[in-house]
Amino acid sequence: MYKLSIFIIQLLFLIIVLTFIFTNPFIISLDIGNLKYSFSSNIFFVISISLGFILYLVFYLFYRVRLSFGKYLLKNKYKKIEKGYLHFVDAMIAVANKDNKTAIKSHRKMTAYLKDDPSLSLLLKSEVLKIEKKYPELNNVYENMIKSKKTEALGYRGLMEQNLKNHDYHHAFLYGEKLFSLNPNIEKLYETLIFIAAKTKNWNQLISLSDKAFSNKIINKSDLNENKSIGYYEIAKIKFDSAPKDALKNILKAIELKKNFPPYVKLHLEIFANLNDKRGLIKLIKKYWNLNPNSLLRSIITKILIQNDLSETKYIDDLVKNNKNSEESKKLLVYFAIKNLNWDIARENILGMIGANPSKEICYFMSDIELGENNDKQKSDAWIMRAENASSEDMWICRITNQTQDEWSTLSNSGNYNSLVWTSHKMLRQNN
C-alpha cells in the first residue's frame, strides 16, 4: 500500500509538470554558425520524450533477447550435465558389477558431457584405470585429485593405497599422514597408519598418531595405552645398547601404560642386567614375581637367572619365599633343583602337580628326575612318551594366522601388528 501511494504521487507530479510545460510554451533559439534556428519548446519536449521511449524500447528488447538466449544456453548446459550424470551412474554401476567394457564406454561418454566438472571425471577415471590395471596413469589421476579441495582426500587415499601395494611404506605413510590431517575419522585409516609406522619403525610418530586419534575419539583409553606402550617399548629396544638409561626411562613408560606385560618386563630386566646392577636385578625379579607369578614370566625369569649366574638354590629360595606354595613357584623350584641336581627338592615340589593328566612340562620334569636321580632310562623314556600325548603348553600365537613363535614382537612373523596372544592352539580355536 505504501509503495502504491508513492507511485501515484510520483505519477501525479509528472502529469502536473508535463501539463505546465505544454500549456506554457516558449521559443528555443539555437545559433549554429551564421544560421539561427528557432522552434517551440513543445516540439523539443515531444522529440526528447519520443527519443527516450525509443531508447527504452531498444534496450528492453535487447535485454529480453539476451535473457532468452542465456536461458537457452543454460538449459542446454543442464541437459548436458544431466546426461553426464546419467553416464556417470551407468559407469559406477558397471564398475560395481565388474562390467569393465560398459564402465570404460560410459566413462568416455560422461567425459564428453562433464568437461567443466573434473571432480567426477577424475573419480570415475580412477575406477576405470583400476579395472584396466594402468597403475602409472592411475597415480597421475590421484596426483591431479590432490590439487582440488573436492577430491583431495580421495587423492591422498589412493596414493597411500598404491604405495602400500608396492610396499613403499615410506611414501604410503607420508600420504596417509596428510589424509589423517584432513579427515582422521576415515574408517581403518588409523589402524593402517599404525601398521605402516610399525613397518617403518617410526615409533615416535606411532605415539603422536595415537594421541591425535584419542583426542578425535577414534580410539578409547585402553587402545591409546596399548599402542603408546608399544611405541615406548620399541624405542627402549633401540636405545638398549647406545643409551641404556634412556632405554630404562622408555621401558618404564611402557610398563606404566601396560602393567606387568611379560615382554616389557623381560626388556626391563635385560636393561638392568646390561647396566651390571646385579643387586638391583635380583630385587626387580623378586618384585615382578611377587606381583604376578605366571608361566610366561617364569620362562622369562628362568633365562635371566641363568644368563646372569643367579641359578643357585639360595637365590631361588629367596625369590619364591613369599609365594612358595603357588604352582608356578613350585615349577621354578623344580626346574632349578633339576639343574642343580637337588633331587629331593625336585621330588618334594613336583608332588601334587602330576595328577591323572600331567602337562608336557611336568612329564619332562619327571623324565629328567628319573634319569638324573636313578639313572632309570626306561622310566625316563616312558615319561617322554607320555609328554607326547599330553596337553600342549601356552605359546605365542598370531590370532590372525594361527602361526606360533617363541618370542613376542610388535609385528608377528606373519607381518601382523600386535596380533600375538599367549595361549594354546586349542584355546585360540575355541575363541575363534
Buried (B, 14 or more C-beta within 10 A) or exposed (E): EEEEEEEEEEEEEEEEEEEEBEEEEEEBEEEEEEEEEEEEBBEBBEEEEEEEEEEEEEEEEEEEEEEEEEEEEEEEEEEBBEBBBBBBEBBBEBBEEEBEEBBBBBBEBBBEBBEEBBBBBBBBBBBBBBBEEEEEEBBEBBEBBBEEEEBBBBBBBBBBBBBBEEEEBEBBBBBBBBBBEBEBEBEEBBBBBBBBBBBBBBBEBBBBBBEBBBEEEBBEEEBBBBBBBBBBBBBBBBBBEEEBEBBBBBBBBBBEBBEEBBBBBBBBBBBBBBBEEEEEBBEBBBEBBEEEBBBBBBBBBBEBBEEBEBBEBEBBEEBBEEBEEBBBBBBBBBBBBBBBEBBEBBBBBBEEBBEEEBBBBBBBBBBBBBBBBEEBEEBBEBBBEBBEEBEEEBBBBBBBEEBBBEEBBBBBBEEBBBBBBBBBEEBBEEEE
